[in-house]
Each structure stands twice: as C-alpha cells, then as structure tokens.
Amino acid sequence: MRDGGRITSTEESSFRKTMNILFPFAVYFVVHDLAQIVLAFLAGLGAGIFGDAYMEFVEINAATVNGVLNALSLVIGMAAVWPMAGKELKWAKVLSGGDAAVKMEGRAKAAEYVLLALFAAVFALAVNMLMVLAGLTRISESYQEVAVRQYGVAFGVGLLIYGLISPLAEEIVFRGLIYNRMRRYFGKMLSVVVCGIMFGVYHGNLVQGIYGCILGIVITYSYEWFGSFSAPVLFHAMANIAVFIAGYDQVVKGNIVTPLNCGVLAALAGLILYAMKKVRERRML
C-alpha cells in the first residue's frame, strides 16, 4: 500500500524498518566522530603555526576549546543528516504546521509555548536534583568526567553550546529523524517510549542515561502535544540551560540541591502541566 506516493510500513520488512530508523543515527554518529578527530588534528597543528602563546591559551582554556570543537562536530554531524531530516519533517507536516499539527493562534499559542519553556526548566531541575539526591552522580565515574568537561567551559560558550547547538543537533536526529520514522512504523506510544530510551542510551553513562531517558520521553511527547518541531527544540534548550546555570557554580549547586527544593520543583512542574492542559482545553472550546 502507498500513502501519497510513499511506501507504507506494510510493504517493508522488520529488518528494513530497523535499518531505516537507525541509519540516520549511524550517519550522524560516524560523521560527528570523524569531524572530532579531524578538528582535533587541525587544532594540534596550530601549535606549529602560532607557537607557544597558542599552546598556552589552549592549555588554560582546554575545556572551552574542547567544548567548541565538539560543538563544531555536532554542527557537521547535523548538516550530514539534515537532507533526510528535512524530508521527514515535511512528510510529518510539521514544518508548516499542517494537518498533523494542532492549530494554535495568537495569545493561546504564545501562552502554551511559554508554559512549555517553564515546565522544561523546572522539570529538568527536579529530575537532575533527584539524580543527585539518589546518589547516582557519586557512583558514576563516567558521569563525573563528563560533568567536569561540561561545566569547565566558559559560561557564555556553555550557554551557546548547550542552549542552542546541542539541542538543535540532537533533536534533528532523535525527534526529526528517528522518532518520525519510528512513529510511521509503530504508532505513537511505543515510539515515544523507545525514542526516549534511545536518547538516554545515547548519552553513554548511568546518570545521563536515566536522566536522558526520562527527559527524552517527555520531550518526544511534547512533539506530539504541539505537533511542531519547535516544541522539542525549545524544551531541550530550556532544560539544558536551566541545568547548566544551576550546576555551573558548585557552591550554589550544593546549597540548592535539597529534598525540599526537589519536591517544590516537582510540584511546580505539575502545576505548570495542569495550566498547560487548561489553556489547551479553553482554546479547544
């Protein structure tokens, strides 16, 4: 059977479905990693060109330099899969807010997106605090190494990387490509959960894996809720920014991570979610 000239899932084997879902991630992963290697090599060549002053700058700002190189690798990986993502987004009718999208106009649209941004920040902080309070961050050496690198970058650079580049690149891969293809084959609920789990596994360590799985499921559901690719990008960006700012100063982080604050944030996230539901209900009347 065909749908608008496109072969539907009934004509494709399970193997082909799996390959279609995983192929974009494989392309992104390979291109991203190759870009990291090449960029690191080029950065190393700078020592012979610019001399000791260059090497001193790199050593002093090693975390920021590595962060910038990784961000450039993300952009290159994103560019490699964008042609595929563009086709998927058009097919899903989300680029222009087509039939699959929930129509939102004026103040109602703005209110829902503002509430989504607030919910993302508060929910991410609550889950992050829960990871710390549960002791998971202490037992995961791989997470501690990642945290040192992430929070070692210059603050402004970190905001750009984690608030814009990383969310956009990862959302193109996970929601734009993997989820859209999975959704076409397996339906909404299973795809939301599996895509979220894949997002968690992608992060490669216990703490970020659990955190990423929880956030990934909620981010993917926000895609369904809004019917627009801008929703998961906004959610991801706000979640990253909130956690980055809260964790950048270790003294501040140590003072704010308490069971009471975690509970308050969780309750606030619930209230914001309720407000989002009410705004949607009023708009649908």
N, C-alpha and C positions, 0 to 999 in steps of 0.2 A: 504494500500500500504506500501511496505517496501523499505528502502533505505540502501543497504549494510547490511541487517540483522537487521536494526534498524526500529522500528515502526515510521512512519511519523505522522505529525500533523493531517492528515485527519482521523486517527483512534482514536484520543483522544478527550475527551470532553473538554469543556471550563474550567470546574472545575479542571480536571486533569492537564490541561496545566498550570493553575494558581498555583496549588499546586507544580508542578514540578519546576516552576520558583521561587516560594517563599520558598520552603523547604530548600534549601541550606542557604539562609539568616537566616531563623529561627534557623537552627542548629548552625550557626556561632554566632548569637546573644546570644543564650542560653549558649553555651559553653564559650564564651567570658565573659559574665556576671558572670557565676558561677566561672570561673577562677579568676576574680577580687575579688570576695568575699573570696575565699579560700586563695589567695595570701595576701590579706589584713589581714586575720586572722593569717596567718603564720608570717607576718611582726610584728603583735602585740605581738606574742609570744616571739619575740626577746627581749622584754623589760625584761621578767623574766629570760632570759638566759644571756644576755650581760650587763644588768644593766643600770645605769644612763647615762653612756657615749654613749650607743647605742641610748637611747631616746633623748639625746641632739642632736646627729647627725641627727636623723630623723626629729626633730623639726626645726633645722636650714635649712635642705635641703628637707623640706616637698614636695615642688613642684617637685623637681627632683625625689624623691623617688616615689611619686605618678605616675610620668611620666614613670618610669621604670616598675612599677607594671602594668600599663596599656599596655605598650609595650609587656610585657610578656603575658598578656591576649590576645593581638592581635595575637601573635605567636601561642598560644594554640588554639585559635579560627580558625586560618588559617590552622593549622595542622588537625583539625577536618573535614574540608571540602576539603582538598587537594585531597583525593582519587576521589571525584566527579569531582573536577576541572580538574584533570589530564585526566580523560576520556573525558570531554567536549573539552579540548584543542586538544586532539588527533583527536576527531571527526571533529573539525573545521579545522584540518590540519594546525595549526599554530605553533606547537612545532618545526616542522622541516621545516617550510616554504614550505608547499606542494602546491597543485593545487590552493587552495583558496588564497594563498599569492601572492603578486606582487613580481616577481623575481628582486632582486637588487644585483648588484655585485660591488666589488671594491670601487673606489672613489665615484661613484654615491650613493651607499648605505651609506657610511660614511657621505657624504655631506647632505643627507636628514635627517639623524639622528641628526647631529649637528644642522641643521636648526630647527628641531623639538624641540630640547632641548632649543634653544634660544627663539623660539616662545613661548614655555610653560612658561618660566620665565618672559618674557616681558608681555605676555597676562595676566598672573595671577596677576602681579603687577598692571597692568592697571585696571583690574576689581576690585581688592582689594581697590585701591585708589578711584575708583568710589563709592564703598560702603561707604567709609569714607566721601567723599565729599557730598554724598547724605544725610548724617546724620543718616544713618541706624545703624551705630555702637553705636551711642549715645542713641538711643531709645530702644535698645535691652539689657536688664539687663542680660539675659542668655548668650548672646554672650560675654559681658564684663567679666562674671565669667569664661567662657571658655578661653578667651584671657589671663586672669591673670594666669591661670594654665599652658597654653601652653608656654607663654613667661617667666614663672617663673623657668623653668628647666635650668640646666646648659647648656651653649651654645653647647658644644660638644655632650652632651646627646641628646639635641633637634635635632641636625643635624642627628644623627643616627635614632632617632625615626621617625621624620617627613620626612627625606630624604630617608629612606630605609624601615624600618619595616612597618610603616603605609601605604605607597603606595603599597607595595607588598601584604600585607594582604587584603586591600580594593579592589585592582584590581583583585585579585583571586576571591573574592566574586562577585563584580559587573560586571566586564568585562569577567572574565574567566567562571563564572557560570551563573549569571542572564542574562547577555546580550547574551551569546551564546545560551542559551535555548530559550530566547525570540526571537532571530533572526531566529531560526529554525521554530518557530510557526508563527511569524507575519511579517517577512521581515525586511529589513534594516532600512528604515527611521523612521517608527513608533518605532522600538526597540531602535534606537539611542536616540530619544527624551524621551521615557518613562524611559529608564535606567538612563538617565541624571537626570530626575526629581526625581527618586527613590534615587539617590545618594545625591541629595540636601536634601530631606526629612530626610534621614538617619542622617544628622548632627544635627537635633533637635532644631535649633533656626533660627530666621528670617534671620540674616545676612549670616551665613554659609549656610543656606538653599538656598538662592538666589545665592550666590557665588558658592556653590556646584552644583547647577542645571546647571548654565552656564558652569562651568568647566567640569562637568560630561558629558554634551552633546558633547563638543569639544574633550574631552579625548576619548569618545566612538567612535567618528568619526575618530580619529587618528588610532584607532584599525582597522577600515575598510580601511583607506587610505594605511596603511602599511601592513596589512594582517599578522601582527606579534604581539604576546602578549607583546613583549619587548617594543613596542611603547607606549601603555598606561601607563606601569610602569615607563618608562623614563619620559613621560610627567608629570605624577602625582608627581614624585620625584622632578623634576626640579621646578615645580610650588610651591611645599611646601617649598623647600629650599630657593627660591627667596623671598617668602613672609615672611618666618621665619627670614631670615637675615635682611630684610628691616624693620621689625617690632620689632626686639629684643631690640633695643635702642629707647625708646620713644621720646627722644630729636631728634634723627636723623629722626625718622618716622614723627614727627611733622613738620620738615623742608622740607621733600621731597614730602609730600602729598599736591600738589597744582594742580589747574585745568590745568596749562600749562604742568606740568610733566605728568599728566594723559593723556592729548592729545598727547604729544610726544610719550609716550609709546604705545598708541593705534595705532598711525600712523606707528611706528616702527614694531609693530606686523603685521600690514597689509603688509608692505614691505617684511618682512620675509616670510609671507604666499605666497606672489607673487613669491619670489625667490624659494620657495619650489615647486611651480607649474611649474616654468620654468625648474628647474632641472629635474623634472619628465617628462616634455614634451621632453626635449633633450634626455633623456635616452630612451624614447619610440620610437624615430625616427629610 
